[in-house]
Amino acid sequence: MATILIANADTRYVQTLAKVLAAYQYEVVTARTGEEALLLYAARQPAVVLLDLGILGLAGLTVLAKLRAQAPTLPVVILSGEVPIEDENRARELGATDVLRKRLKMDVIMQVVNHALQQGGRAHAQPVTVESGPESLREGSPPRVAKILIVDDEPDIGMVVGEFLQRRGYEVRVASTGQEALDLMGKERPDVVLLDIYMPGMSGVEVLRRITDPAFPVQPAPGVIMLTASQDEPLLQHALNLGAFDVLLKPVNLDQIELAVVVKLAMGNEPG
């Protein structure tokens, strides 16, 4: 039985999260302060740490740095409320496995925890396969490799991210404009779209609006993960409100992209 350490001062939230984890047969230990979290880590050696940056006592970023110094491959998932973007960026620089918001549904959080446990400190996941449509209802029908569409006007982004995902076993297409992306989707539905927000002509937000419109001819709508260098919080929230599954900041972190893709594929067609 894997042990999960929850380091969070929000008692009610911790109780809810602990009940969900226990239902999945995980052993749960909890800490309300940074100092207590470090002591529990040393005593219990948990497989995953869920860390709130707003934890009491020792600052969350300091706790993360100390955990990383002791265990460079330990999965540490930041699970906080709204935090300044500079703190989120610093957490990623310190090696956070992922940065999640408490407002996310529990099934999303559980997907991330399960993925972190499967990784066991390894750098990359196996490619996720998906059911192949109506044919998959037939007994014995094999799954297919997931299709990823990358939409970015920066050629280097498409090349680097595309090659990375192809090496992981995904089928990848690349578009440099919003209209090209919509045209490609009309020919073959992707499972996940990695979509830049700022592009000449049709913006990524407009592409997202069209993709998530119930009248869009490609149904069910693919999962959309936004990529952006913007720190415009209202704009990023607008993208999430429109139906984006996640927003990842540039410069791109390939491991973070892979994790977001894995989680979205694992959720299937559930809304983000």
N, C-alpha and C positions, 0 to 999 in steps of 0.2 A: 504493500500500500504506500503510495507516494505521499509525502508530507508537503503541504503548502503553508507558507508563512504569509499571513496578512498583516501588514504594518500600516495601521490606519486608526485615526482617533475618532472616527464617526461610528459610534457604538451600534446604532441601529442598522447602518449599512453593512457593517462587519457581520452582524448577526444574520442578515439576509444572505450575504455572500457565503458565509460559512455553511449555512443550511444547504445551499445549492451544491457546494463542493462536497459536502458530506454525502449528499444523495448520489454523487458520482463515485462514492467509495474512496474519497481522499481523506487523509488525516489532516486536520486543520489546527494550526497554532496561531495565536494572535498577539499583536503588540500594539500598544497605544502611543509609545514614544520611540524615538530613534534609538536611544540607548538600549531599551528593552529589545528592540528588533535585532540589534547586533548581538546581544547576549543569547537570544533564542536561536539565531542563526548558528552561532558557535556550538550551542548545546545540542541542537536537533538536526543540523545539516539538511534543511529542506531542499526539495527538488526544484521548487519555484518560489520566488518571492513576489508578492503583489504589494507594491509600495506606493503610498500616498505622499506626494511631495509636500503636502501641508501637515505632515505628522507632527505631533507635539515633541517638545524637547529638541534634540539634535535635528538640524534641518534635513529634509528629505534628500536633497542633492548630496549632502555630506554623507548620509547613510549609503546612498548609491555608490559614491566614490570608495567608501571603505569596503563595501561588499565586493566591488570589482577588484580591489587590491587583494582581497583574500581569495576570491574565486572568479577568475577572469571569464569562465564559460558558464557561470550560473545564470539561468534565465531570470531576469529581473524585469517585471512588467510594471510600468508606472500606471497607477489607476487613481486618478485625481479628478477633482472638479475643474472649474475653469482656472487655468494657470497662465501667467505671462508667457508669451511666445518665446522670450529669451530663456526662461526656465526650461521649457520643453526642448528647445534646441540644445541647451546645456546637458539635459538628461540624455539626449541621443548621443552627444559627443562623449559622454561618460560611459556609453555602452549599454544603455537601456535596450532591452529586447523589443519593447514596443511602448508607445505612450497612448493610453486609452482614457476616455472620459467616463466618469461614473454613470452618466446618463445613458450609456449604451445598454442595450438589452442584455440580460444575463446569458442568453445563448451565444451572443457574440464574444463575451468575455470567456465563456467556457471553451469556445473554439480556440481562442488564443492560448489559454492555459493548456489544453490538450496538445496543441501544436508545439508549445514550448517543451512539454514533457517528452513528446516524441523525438524532438531534436536532441535532448539530453546534452546540450552544449555544442552540438555539431553546427556547422555554419549554414547548411542548406537543407531544404525539404525535398522529398520526392515529388514529382509532378502529380497534380491532382487530376484524376479522370472524372468525366461526367457522363450521365446517361445520355444515350444517343437519340433522344426524341421518342416518338411513338413506337419505333422499332424496339426500344429498350423494354417495352412491356412484354415482349415475347420471351418466353422462358429460355435462358441460356444466351440471350443477346449480350455481347460484350460491351463494356463501356468504351468511350472514345477519349482521346487526349483533348484537353480543354483548348479552346481557341481564344487568343488574346489579341486585341486590336490596340495598337499604340498610336495616339494622335498627338503630334507635336511638330511645330514648325522648325524646331532645331534639329537638323539632321543627326547631330552627334547623339542626342537623346534617343532618337529612334534606333540608331545603330547599336549603342551600348546596351540599352535596356532590352532591345530585341534579341541580340546575341546572347545575353545573359539568360533570358527566359527560354530561348531555343535550346541552350545547353542543358536546361532543367527538364527538357522534354515537351515543352508546350509548342503548339502551333501558333505562329506569330504572323500578323500582318501589320504594316505600318502605313499611316496616312499623314500627310504634312499640312492638310487644311481640314476645316470642319466639313466642307461640302464633300471632299474626297472620302472622309470617314462615313458620312451618311450614305454615299453611293456604295461603298464597300459593304456596309451593313445590309443594304438592300439586296446584295448578291449572296451573302453568307453571314448568318447571325453569329457574332462572337459571344463568348460566355462572359468575358470581362473586357471593359474598355479602360485603358489608361489615358486620361484626357487632360491635355494642357489647358489652363484657363485662358491665358493670353495668347491669341493667335491673330494674324492679320485676316481681315475679312470677317468671317463668322467666328465669334469667340467661343471658347470652350463652354461657357455658361449657356450660350444659346444652343449649342449642340446638345448639352445635357438637358435643357428644357424640352427639346424636340424628342430626344430619346425616351424621356420619362413621361411624355404626353400619352395618355391612354389611346389616342388616335394614331400614334406612330405605328406604321405598318409592320415593324419587326416586333413580334410578341412571343413570349414574354420579354420585356425589356432586359438587355444585358446589364450586369452590374457595372457601375461606373466609379472609378477611383480617380480623383482629380490630382494633377501634378501642378505645382505652382511655386514660384519664388515670392509670391505676394504674401505680405503679413497683414493684409486688410481683413481684419476679423469679421466685419459685417459681410464682406463679399464671400469669405469662406463659409460662414454660417448660411448664407443664401444658397450656396451650392449644396450644402447638406440638406437644407430645407426642400430643395428641388428633388432630392432623392439620391444624391451621391452617397455611396457607401462609406467613403473615407476621403480625406484630403491629406496628401503627402507633400512635404515641402521639398523644394529644390535647394541646393544641389541634391540630386536623387541619391537615395541610399538603397542599393540593390536588394539588400536583405529585407529592408522594410517593405519594399515593393512586393517581393516574393511572399512575405508573410501576409500582406493585405490580400493578395491574389488567392492564396491558399484558404484564408478564412472566408472570403466571399464565395469561392467555389464550394466550400464545405457547407455553406448555408443554403446553397441552391438558389431558388427563385424567391426566397423570402425578402421582403423589402429591407433596405439598409437601415 
